[in-house]
Amino acid sequence: MPTYSYVCPKCGRRFDLFHSISDDSPKQCPACGETAQRQIGAGVAWNGSSSRSGLSSAPPPPPRTGFT
């Protein structure tokens, strides 16, 4: 099941919920109880300055030598 990010239009609180993709019931803000709005495209975060950062736990390959 995916994790979805929500924001409350009343108090501005941001929170994440883990639920089925077919669960489209209204989600309530845990702080004030207002119906929250799901954030579209909020599921990807990049670390560092390279697009490769955070994608793999393997170290980068060693530098290539012997080229002229």
N, C-alpha and C positions, 0 to 999 in steps of 0.2 A: 504494500500500500504506500502511496506517495505522501509526502509532507507538503502541506499547503501553508502559505503565509497569508495572514489577514491583518487588516488595520481597522480600528474603530473610528467611524466618522464623528463621533461625539467627543471622546476623550483623547483620541490620537494614539492609543496604545497599539503596539504591534506585537503579534504573537503567531506561533506556528501550531498547526494541528495535523495529526497523522490520521488519515481516514481513507476509506475506499473512494475510488474515482467515481463510482455510481452514487455516492452519498451526497446529494445536493440540498440537504436540509439547511436552513439558515443557521449560522454559527453565532454564538453570543460572545460578546467581549467579557473576559473574566473579571475585569475591573469594574465596569458599570452596567453590564447586562444588555447594552445596545446591540442590535444586529450588525455584525461586522461585515466588511467587504473583502472578498478574496483578491489578492494581488496577483496579477498576471505577469508571468516572466520573472518572478522573484526567486526562482529555485536555483539559479546558477550564480556562484561567486568565484571569482578568480583571485588567487593569491600572488603577490609579487608583481614584477613588471613584465614577466614573460607569460605567454599563453600556455606554455608547457607546465608552469608552476602548479602544483597541487593535483595534477592529473595522474601522476605515478609516484610510487614510493621508491622506485628503483633509482640509483644514482645515475647521473648523466654519463654517457660513454666517454672514455679517455680521449684527449685531443689526438688528431691524426698527425703523424710525423713522417718524414721521408719524402715529402712532396717538394718539388722545386718550381 
